[in-house]
Amino acid sequence: MFPAQPIFRRLISLSAVDPEAQQVIAGREHWRYEQISTFVQRLAHAGRLQAPFDVRQATAVVGTVTSFPACDEIATRLQTDLTELDRIFLPLLAGVVRLD
């Protein structure tokens, strides 16, 4: 199991009832989303976005699919470790971005 996984679960749970924790999580997610947006814009400039995705749509999909809650949910349902999700995410993200 990914060592930080229980910590992130607790923080995300805490953020539902603690405004300070919610602010920390929201700030982290905003930063992460901005990083993904920059990366997707670079991919778009290189002509690597798959149709029908534009930068906004691709950023939303990549940002959502790679979020900790989404990854944690998928790993839990598949009863696998977070470090094993690349075999699932690479084909999934290849529908949004050309990986060749």
MMTF fields as JSON, N, C-alpha, C and O atoms, coordinates in Angstrom:
{
  "mmtfVersion": "1.0.0",
  "mmtfProducer": "UNKNOWN",
  "numBonds": 399,
  "numAtoms": 400,
  "numGroups": 100,
  "numChains": 1,
  "numModels": 1,
  "chainsPerModel": [1],
  "groupsPerChain": [100],
  "chainIdList": ["A"],
  "bondAtomList": [4, 2, 8, 6, 12, 10, 16, 14, 20, 18, 24, 22, 28, 26, 32, 30, 36, 34, 40, 38, 44, 42, 48, 46, 52, 50, 56, 54, 60, 58, 64, 62, 68, 66, 72, 70, 76, 74, 80, 78, 84, 82, 88, 86, 92, 90, 96, 94, 100, 98, 104, 102, 108, 106, 112, 110, 116, 114, 120, 118, 124, 122, 128, 126, 132, 130, 136, 134, 140, 138, 144, 142, 148, 146, 152, 150, 156, 154, 160, 158, 164, 162, 168, 166, 172, 170, 176, 174, 180, 178, 184, 182, 188, 186, 192, 190, 196, 194, 200, 198, 204, 202, 208, 206, 212, 210, 216, 214, 220, 218, 224, 222, 228, 226, 232, 230, 236, 234, 240, 238, 244, 242, 248, 246, 252, 250, 256, 254, 260, 258, 264, 262, 268, 266, 272, 270, 276, 274, 280, 278, 284, 282, 288, 286, 292, 290, 296, 294, 300, 298, 304, 302, 308, 306, 312, 310, 316, 314, 320, 318, 324, 322, 328, 326, 332, 330, 336, 334, 340, 338, 344, 342, 348, 346, 352, 350, 356, 354, 360, 358, 364, 362, 368, 366, 372, 370, 376, 374, 380, 378, 384, 382, 388, 386, 392, 390, 396, 394],
  "bondOrderList": [1, 1, 1, 1, 1, 1, 1, 1, 1, 1, 1, 1, 1, 1, 1, 1, 1, 1, 1, 1, 1, 1, 1, 1, 1, 1, 1, 1, 1, 1, 1, 1, 1, 1, 1, 1, 1, 1, 1, 1, 1, 1, 1, 1, 1, 1, 1, 1, 1, 1, 1, 1, 1, 1, 1, 1, 1, 1, 1, 1, 1, 1, 1, 1, 1, 1, 1, 1, 1, 1, 1, 1, 1, 1, 1, 1, 1, 1, 1, 1, 1, 1, 1, 1, 1, 1, 1, 1, 1, 1, 1, 1, 1, 1, 1, 1, 1, 1, 1],
  "groupList": [{"groupName": "MET", "atomNameList": ["N", "CA", "C", "O"], "elementList": ["N", "C", "C", "O"], "formalChargeList": [0, 0, 0, 0], "bondAtomList": [1, 0, 2, 1, 3, 2], "bondOrderList": [1, 1, 2], "singleLetterCode": "M", "chemCompType": "L-PEPTIDE LINKING"}, {"groupName": "PHE", "atomNameList": ["N", "CA", "C", "O"], "elementList": ["N", "C", "C", "O"], "formalChargeList": [0, 0, 0, 0], "bondAtomList": [1, 0, 2, 1, 3, 2], "bondOrderList": [1, 1, 2], "singleLetterCode": "F", "chemCompType": "L-PEPTIDE LINKING"}, {"groupName": "PRO", "atomNameList": ["N", "CA", "C", "O"], "elementList": ["N", "C", "C", "O"], "formalChargeList": [0, 0, 0, 0], "bondAtomList": [1, 0, 2, 1, 3, 2], "bondOrderList": [1, 1, 2], "singleLetterCode": "P", "chemCompType": "L-PEPTIDE LINKING"}, {"groupName": "ALA", "atomNameList": ["N", "CA", "C", "O"], "elementList": ["N", "C", "C", "O"], "formalChargeList": [0, 0, 0, 0], "bondAtomList": [1, 0, 2, 1, 3, 2], "bondOrderList": [1, 1, 2], "singleLetterCode": "A", "chemCompType": "L-PEPTIDE LINKING"}, {"groupName": "GLN", "atomNameList": ["N", "CA", "C", "O"], "elementList": ["N", "C", "C", "O"], "formalChargeList": [0, 0, 0, 0], "bondAtomList": [1, 0, 2, 1, 3, 2], "bondOrderList": [1, 1, 2], "singleLetterCode": "Q", "chemCompType": "L-PEPTIDE LINKING"}, {"groupName": "ILE", "atomNameList": ["N", "CA", "C", "O"], "elementList": ["N", "C", "C", "O"], "formalChargeList": [0, 0, 0, 0], "bondAtomList": [1, 0, 2, 1, 3, 2], "bondOrderList": [1, 1, 2], "singleLetterCode": "I", "chemCompType": "L-PEPTIDE LINKING"}, {"groupName": "ARG", "atomNameList": ["N", "CA", "C", "O"], "elementList": ["N", "C", "C", "O"], "formalChargeList": [0, 0, 0, 0], "bondAtomList": [1, 0, 2, 1, 3, 2], "bondOrderList": [1, 1, 2], "singleLetterCode": "R", "chemCompType": "L-PEPTIDE LINKING"}, {"groupName": "LEU", "atomNameList": ["N", "CA", "C", "O"], "elementList": ["N", "C", "C", "O"], "formalChargeList": [0, 0, 0, 0], "bondAtomList": [1, 0, 2, 1, 3, 2], "bondOrderList": [1, 1, 2], "singleLetterCode": "L", "chemCompType": "L-PEPTIDE LINKING"}, {"groupName": "SER", "atomNameList": ["N", "CA", "C", "O"], "elementList": ["N", "C", "C", "O"], "formalChargeList": [0, 0, 0, 0], "bondAtomList": [1, 0, 2, 1, 3, 2], "bondOrderList": [1, 1, 2], "singleLetterCode": "S", "chemCompType": "L-PEPTIDE LINKING"}, {"groupName": "VAL", "atomNameList": ["N", "CA", "C", "O"], "elementList": ["N", "C", "C", "O"], "formalChargeList": [0, 0, 0, 0], "bondAtomList": [1, 0, 2, 1, 3, 2], "bondOrderList": [1, 1, 2], "singleLetterCode": "V", "chemCompType": "L-PEPTIDE LINKING"}, {"groupName": "ASP", "atomNameList": ["N", "CA", "C", "O"], "elementList": ["N", "C", "C", "O"], "formalChargeList": [0, 0, 0, 0], "bondAtomList": [1, 0, 2, 1, 3, 2], "bondOrderList": [1, 1, 2], "singleLetterCode": "D", "chemCompType": "L-PEPTIDE LINKING"}, {"groupName": "GLU", "atomNameList": ["N", "CA", "C", "O"], "elementList": ["N", "C", "C", "O"], "formalChargeList": [0, 0, 0, 0], "bondAtomList": [1, 0, 2, 1, 3, 2], "bondOrderList": [1, 1, 2], "singleLetterCode": "E", "chemCompType": "L-PEPTIDE LINKING"}, {"groupName": "GLY", "atomNameList": ["N", "CA", "C", "O"], "elementList": ["N", "C", "C", "O"], "formalChargeList": [0, 0, 0, 0], "bondAtomList": [1, 0, 2, 1, 3, 2], "bondOrderList": [1, 1, 2], "singleLetterCode": "G", "chemCompType": "PEPTIDE LINKING"}, {"groupName": "HIS", "atomNameList": ["N", "CA", "C", "O"], "elementList": ["N", "C", "C", "O"], "formalChargeList": [0, 0, 0, 0], "bondAtomList": [1, 0, 2, 1, 3, 2], "bondOrderList": [1, 1, 2], "singleLetterCode": "H", "chemCompType": "L-PEPTIDE LINKING"}, {"groupName": "TRP", "atomNameList": ["N", "CA", "C", "O"], "elementList": ["N", "C", "C", "O"], "formalChargeList": [0, 0, 0, 0], "bondAtomList": [1, 0, 2, 1, 3, 2], "bondOrderList": [1, 1, 2], "singleLetterCode": "W", "chemCompType": "L-PEPTIDE LINKING"}, {"groupName": "TYR", "atomNameList": ["N", "CA", "C", "O"], "elementList": ["N", "C", "C", "O"], "formalChargeList": [0, 0, 0, 0], "bondAtomList": [1, 0, 2, 1, 3, 2], "bondOrderList": [1, 1, 2], "singleLetterCode": "Y", "chemCompType": "L-PEPTIDE LINKING"}, {"groupName": "THR", "atomNameList": ["N", "CA", "C", "O"], "elementList": ["N", "C", "C", "O"], "formalChargeList": [0, 0, 0, 0], "bondAtomList": [1, 0, 2, 1, 3, 2], "bondOrderList": [1, 1, 2], "singleLetterCode": "T", "chemCompType": "L-PEPTIDE LINKING"}, {"groupName": "CYS", "atomNameList": ["N", "CA", "C", "O"], "elementList": ["N", "C", "C", "O"], "formalChargeList": [0, 0, 0, 0], "bondAtomList": [1, 0, 2, 1, 3, 2], "bondOrderList": [1, 1, 2], "singleLetterCode": "C", "chemCompType": "L-PEPTIDE LINKING"}],
  "groupTypeList": [0, 1, 2, 3, 4, 2, 5, 1, 6, 6, 7, 5, 8, 7, 8, 3, 9, 10, 2, 11, 3, 4, 4, 9, 5, 3, 12, 6, 11, 13, 14, 6, 15, 11, 4, 5, 8, 16, 1, 9, 4, 6, 7, 3, 13, 3, 12, 6, 7, 4, 3, 2, 1, 10, 9, 6, 4, 3, 16, 3, 9, 9, 12, 16, 9, 16, 8, 1, 2, 3, 17, 10, 11, 5, 3, 16, 6, 7, 4, 16, 10, 7, 16, 11, 7, 10, 6, 5, 1, 7, 2, 7, 7, 3, 12, 9, 9, 6, 7, 10],
  "groupIdList": [1, 2, 3, 4, 5, 6, 7, 8, 9, 10, 11, 12, 13, 14, 15, 16, 17, 18, 19, 20, 21, 22, 23, 24, 25, 26, 27, 28, 29, 30, 31, 32, 33, 34, 35, 36, 37, 38, 39, 40, 41, 42, 43, 44, 45, 46, 47, 48, 49, 50, 51, 52, 53, 54, 55, 56, 57, 58, 59, 60, 61, 62, 63, 64, 65, 66, 67, 68, 69, 70, 71, 72, 73, 74, 75, 76, 77, 78, 79, 80, 81, 82, 83, 84, 85, 86, 87, 88, 89, 90, 91, 92, 93, 94, 95, 96, 97, 98, 99, 100],
  "secStructList": [7, 7, 6, 6, 2, 2, 2, 2, 2, 2, 2, 2, 2, 2, 2, 6, 6, 7, 2, 2, 2, 2, 2, 2, 2, 2, 2, 2, 2, 2, 2, 2, 2, 2, 2, 2, 2, 2, 2, 2, 2, 2, 2, 2, 2, 6, 6, 7, 5, 7, 6, 6, 7, 7, 2, 2, 2, 2, 2, 2, 2, 2, 2, 2, 2, 6, 1, 2, 2, 2, 2, 2, 2, 2, 2, 2, 2, 2, 6, 7, 7, 4, 4, 4, 6, 2, 2, 2, 2, 2, 2, 2, 2, 6, 6, 6, 5, 7, 7, 7],
  "xCoordList": [0.836, 0.0, 0.881, 1.916, 0.472, 1.164, 1.189, 0.127, 2.362, 2.462, 1.589, 1.092, 1.385, 0.616, -0.89, -1.666, -1.313, -2.726, -3.616, -4.614, -3.311, -4.181, -4.212, -5.246, -3.101, -3.047, -3.95, -4.722, -3.865, -4.706, -6.181, -7.015, -6.505, -7.902, -8.415, -9.514, -7.612, -8.033, -8.189, -9.151, -7.234, -7.328, -8.561, -9.25, -8.833, -10.001, -11.28, -12.218, -11.32, -12.49, -12.64, -13.744, -11.54, -11.56, -12.033, -12.726, -11.656, -12.03, -13.536, -14.028, -14.274, -15.729, -16.353, -17.459, -15.649, -16.219, -15.361, -15.799, -14.161, -13.241, -12.882, -12.191, -13.344, -13.075, -11.579, -11.18, -10.762, -9.318, -8.717, -7.915, -9.102, -8.627, -9.149, -8.432, -10.39, -10.965, -10.18, -9.96, -9.757, -8.984, -7.626, -7.172, -6.988, -5.696, -5.864, -5.1, -6.859, -7.102, -7.459, -6.953, -8.311, -8.714, -7.514, -7.387, -6.642, -5.442, -4.528, -3.983, -4.358, -3.51, -4.101, -3.381, -5.407, -6.06, -6.008, -5.849, -6.139, -6.032, -4.634, -4.494, -3.61, -2.225, -2.028, -1.435, -2.53, -2.377, -3.083, -2.545, -4.274, -5.036, -4.321, -4.312, -3.728, -2.969, -1.771, -1.466, -1.106, 0.025, -0.447, 0.199, -1.549, -2.11, -2.519, -2.285, -3.124, -3.538, -2.349, -2.429, -1.262, -0.051, 0.477, 0.842, 0.516, 0.997, 0.109, 0.615, -1.205, -2.133, -2.011, -2.099, -1.813, -1.616, -0.384, -0.402, 0.683, 1.897, 1.61, 2.062, 0.856, 0.495, -0.354, -0.178, -1.271, -2.12, -1.277, -1.505, -0.315, 0.561, 1.38, 1.762, 1.645, 2.396, 1.466, 1.921, 0.155, -0.803, -1.068, -1.341, -0.99, -1.115, -2.455, -2.628, -3.408, -4.732, -5.542, -5.514, -6.258, -7.116, -8.436, -8.923, -9.008, -10.339, -11.32, -11.141, -12.316, -12.81, -12.367, -13.008, -11.313, -10.922, -10.228, -9.338, -10.655, -9.913, -9.143, -9.238, -8.389, -7.547, -8.387, -8.027, -9.494, -10.337, -10.888, -10.851, -11.394, -11.949, -10.877, -11.075, -9.749, -8.659, -8.133, -7.841, -8.013, -7.56, -8.54, -8.129, -9.823, -10.84, -10.789, -10.87, -10.657, -10.63, -9.362, -9.436, -8.215, -6.951, -6.915, -6.497, -7.347, -7.35, -8.259, -7.904, -9.421, -10.378, -9.932, -9.952, -9.538, -9.148, -7.921, -7.809, -7.011, -5.772, -5.832, -4.82, -7.002, -7.128, -6.978, -7.247, -6.55, -6.394, -7.698, -7.691, -8.833, -10.07, -10.414, -10.856, -10.213, -10.516, -9.563, -9.994, -8.282, -7.295, -7.534, -7.45, -7.827, -8.075, -9.313, -9.314, -10.351, -11.576, -11.325, -11.779, -10.618, -10.329, -9.468, -9.749, -8.432, -7.559, -8.345, -8.148, -9.225, -10.029, -10.963, -11.05, -11.658, -12.598, -11.898, -12.447, -10.687, -9.932, -9.073, -8.42, -9.085, -8.276, -6.816, -6.196, -6.296, -4.916, -4.255, -4.916, -2.982, -2.185, -2.226, -2.337, -2.137, -2.098, -0.963, -1.088, 0.129, 1.287, 1.029, 1.822, -0.053, -0.394, -1.375, -1.742, -1.79, -2.828, -2.347, -3.168, -1.037, -0.551, -1.055, -1.321, -1.192, -1.668, -3.124, -3.577, -3.848, -5.233, -5.288, -6.018, -4.509, -4.588, -3.964, -4.466, -2.904, -2.28, -3.237, -3.371, -3.906, -4.881, -6.05, -6.546, -6.479, -7.581, -7.182, -7.928, -6.023, -5.573, -5.185, -5.172, -4.872, -4.569, -5.788, -5.649, -6.97, -8.16, -8.26, -9.046, -7.458, -7.465, -6.216, -6.277, -5.089, -3.786, -3.042, -3.013, -2.442, -1.597, -0.344, 0.406, -0.103, 1.034, 2.229, 3.268, 2.104, 3.204, 4.41, 5.397],
  "yCoordList": [-1.181, 0.0, 1.244, 1.282, 2.243, 3.523, 4.122, 4.289, 4.452, 4.864, 6.043, 6.071, 7.007, 8.196, 7.999, 8.86, 6.893, 6.677, 6.853, 7.568, 6.235, 6.436, 7.889, 8.368, 8.581, 9.987, 10.827, 11.645, 10.636, 11.396, 11.09, 11.994, 9.829, 9.479, 10.246, 10.799, 10.278, 10.973, 12.466, 13.077, 13.055, 14.488, 14.824, 15.806, 14.024, 14.27, 14.099, 14.883, 13.077, 12.89, 14.061, 14.57, 14.487, 15.612, 16.888, 17.705, 17.059, 18.283, 18.426, 19.526, 17.327, 17.394, 18.104, 18.636, 18.12, 18.722, 19.847, 20.547, 20.018, 21.015, 22.021, 21.674, 23.258, 24.268, 24.494, 24.741, 24.412, 24.609, 23.483, 23.733, 22.262, 21.12, 21.216, 20.9, 21.65, 21.803, 22.824, 22.642, 23.898, 24.932, 24.389, 24.708, 23.58, 22.988, 22.063, 22.144, 21.19, 20.257, 21.021, 20.697, 22.016, 22.806, 23.524, 23.588, 24.059, 24.731, 23.776, 24.111, 22.596, 21.574, 21.13, 20.978, 20.926, 20.51, 21.608, 21.316, 22.853, 23.963, 23.988, 24.127, 23.854, 23.825, 22.656, 22.824, 21.471, 20.286, 20.492, 20.141, 21.054, 21.293, 22.298, 22.135, 23.325, 24.302, 23.636, 23.94, 22.742, 22.012, 21.137, 21.089, 20.464, 19.623, 20.485, 20.111, 21.627, 22.539, 22.992, 23.016, 23.347, 23.763, 22.63, 22.841, 21.429, 20.268, 19.961, 19.69, 20.002, 19.727, 20.795, 20.476, 22.043, 23.099, 22.822, 23.038, 22.344, 21.983, 20.837, 20.848, 19.854, 18.736, 19.217, 18.756, 20.138, 20.681, 21.417, 21.27, 22.198, 22.925, 21.962, 22.291, 20.789, 19.767, 18.894, 17.95, 19.211, 18.459, 17.057, 16.14, 16.894, 15.551, 15.271, 14.2, 16.198, 15.915, 15.112, 15.381, 14.124, 13.306, 14.039, 14.747, 13.864, 14.381, 13.582, 12.373, 14.188, 15.548, 16.491, 17.522, 16.188, 16.967, 18.264, 18.3, 19.34, 20.589, 20.694, 19.801, 21.764, 21.906, 21.865, 21.189, 22.577, 22.626, 21.247, 20.837, 20.543, 19.215, 18.215, 17.44, 18.239, 17.307, 17.567, 16.625, 18.833, 19.167, 18.644, 18.084, 18.825, 18.345, 16.827, 16.306, 16.124, 14.66, 14.164, 13.342, 14.656, 14.21, 14.578, 13.77, 15.786, 16.217, 15.383, 15.057, 15.037, 14.253, 12.802, 12.241, 12.21, 10.794, 10.553, 9.502, 11.504, 11.312, 11.896, 11.925, 12.357, 12.879, 11.749, 10.588, 12.096, 11.056, 10.328, 9.099, 11.034, 10.293, 9.288, 8.176, 9.674, 8.754, 7.565, 6.421, 7.83, 6.741, 5.817, 4.597, 6.383, 5.585, 4.707, 3.538, 5.269, 4.507, 3.347, 2.229, 3.604, 2.547, 1.46, 0.272, 1.853, 0.87, 0.044, -1.167, 0.687, -0.024, -1.021, -2.174, -0.584, -1.48, -2.652, -3.751, -2.417, -3.493, -4.281, -5.257, -3.844, -4.472, -4.568, -5.63, -3.42, -3.344, -2.134, -1.307, -2.035, -0.939, 0.238, 0.044, 1.438, 2.625, 2.554, 3.068, 1.929, 1.855, 0.931, 0.907, 0.182, -0.73, -0.118, -0.769, 1.102, 1.698, 2.178, 2.488, 2.247, 2.73, 1.878, 2.408, 0.572, -0.315, -0.023, -0.384, 0.624, 1.011, 2.43, 2.708, 3.322, 4.729, 5.045, 5.914, 4.378, 4.685, 4.455, 5.338, 3.299, 3.154, 4.135, 4.624, 4.415, 5.36, 6.758, 7.401, 7.212, 8.552, 8.634, 9.718, 7.491, 7.473, 7.855, 8.208, 7.789, 8.265, 9.772, 10.332, 10.431, 11.89, 12.491, 13.529, 11.819, 12.342, 11.266, 10.109, 11.639, 10.688, 10.417, 11.345, 9.173, 8.804, 8.299, 7.995, 8.205, 7.662, 8.557, 8.211],
  "zCoordList": [0.0, 0.0, 0.0, 0.666, -0.738, -0.786, 0.617, 1.217, 1.165, 2.569, 2.97, 4.096, 2.099, 2.464, 2.307, 2.721, 1.724, 1.446, 2.674, 2.579, 3.831, 5.005, 5.476, 5.943, 5.357, 5.766, 4.876, 5.376, 3.565, 2.644, 2.87, 2.83, 3.107, 3.393, 4.6, 4.573, 5.661, 6.882, 6.65, 7.115, 5.924, 5.648, 4.823, 5.099, 3.831, 2.991, 3.802, 3.658, 4.653, 5.528, 6.484, 6.68, 7.076, 8.009, 7.32, 7.926, 6.05, 5.342, 5.174, 4.921, 5.31, 5.211, 6.407, 6.302, 7.555, 8.766, 9.357, 10.27, 8.845, 9.389, 8.299, 7.342, 8.435, 7.407, 7.149, 6.011, 8.185, 7.997, 7.157, 6.257, 7.449, 6.661, 5.234, 4.284, 5.081, 3.748, 2.941, 1.743, 3.599, 2.925, 2.464, 1.366, 3.29, 2.935, 1.731, 0.769, 1.787, 0.682, -0.593, -1.668, -0.485, -1.655, -2.266, -3.489, -1.433, -1.933, -2.663, -3.715, -2.116, -2.741, -4.073, -5.06, -4.094, -5.332, -6.389, -7.574, -5.979, -6.926, -7.544, -8.759, -6.717, -7.206, -8.18, -9.246, -7.804, -8.651, -9.994, -11.044, -9.953, -11.178, -12.086, -13.306, -11.497, -12.292, -12.98, -14.133, -12.278, -12.863, -14.025, -15.072, -13.844, -14.9, -16.086, -17.235, -15.819, -16.888, -17.725, -18.953, -17.079, -17.797, -18.661, -19.817, -18.101, -18.834, -20.04, -21.128, -19.852, -20.949, -22.03, -23.215, -21.652, -22.649, -23.5, -24.712, -22.87, -23.627, -24.592, -25.737, -24.12, -24.991, -26.164, -27.292, -25.899, -26.963, -28.0, -29.201, -27.551, -28.475, -29.329, -30.452, -28.8, -29.542, -30.39, -31.035, -30.391, -31.187, -30.662, -31.436, -29.363, -28.78, -28.109, -27.528, -28.171, -27.605, -28.621, -29.821, -28.105, -28.959, -29.189, -28.307, -30.38, -30.655, -29.811, -29.664, -29.269, -29.426, -28.316, -28.118, -27.593, -26.419, -26.777, -27.627, -26.106, -26.148, -24.826, -23.985, -24.642, -23.44, -22.172, -21.208, -22.168, -20.973, -20.62, -19.46, -21.612, -21.376, -20.954, -20.019, -21.644, -21.315, -19.908, -19.171, -19.534, -18.186, -17.145, -16.129, -17.391, -16.453, -16.307, -15.194, -17.415, -17.366, -16.671, -15.758, -17.094, -16.493, -15.012, -14.184, -14.675, -13.286, -12.409, -11.276, -12.915, -12.14, -12.004, -10.908, -13.096, -13.079, -12.209, -11.579, -12.167, -11.408, -9.996, -9.297, -9.574, -8.217, -7.202, -7.51, -5.995, -4.977, -4.701, -4.631, -4.538, -4.276, -5.383, -5.094, -6.639, -7.74, -7.733, -7.872, -7.573, -7.548, -6.368, -6.505, -5.227, -4.029, -4.213, -3.827, -4.797, -5.039, -6.001, -5.758, -7.07, -8.049, -7.41, -7.574, -6.692, -6.034, -5.019, -4.917, -4.28, -3.288, -3.959, -3.537, -4.995, -5.675, -6.351, -6.424, -6.843, -7.497, -6.517, -6.887, -5.269, -4.22, -4.651, -4.611, -5.063, -5.51, -4.888, -4.26, -5.059, -4.542, -5.517, -6.727, -4.991, -5.862, -6.875, -7.986, -6.5, -7.407, -8.597, -9.539, -8.569, -9.658, -10.665, -11.644, -10.434, -11.266, -12.625, -13.487, -12.84, -14.131, -15.284, -16.363, -15.086, -16.159, -16.525, -17.611, -15.628, -15.903, -16.458, -17.409, -15.854, -16.233, -17.58, -18.293, -17.945, -19.234, -20.408, -21.255, -20.485, -21.581, -21.483, -22.498, -20.267, -20.068, -20.554, -21.292, -20.139, -20.529, -22.008, -22.592, -22.605, -24.042, -24.879, -26.05, -24.293, -24.972, -25.013, -25.778, -24.185, -24.089, -24.735, -25.394, -24.53, -24.961, -25.729, -25.311, -26.846, -27.567, -26.766, -26.46, -26.422, -25.576, -26.368, -25.783, -27.681, -28.491, -28.563, -29.212]
}
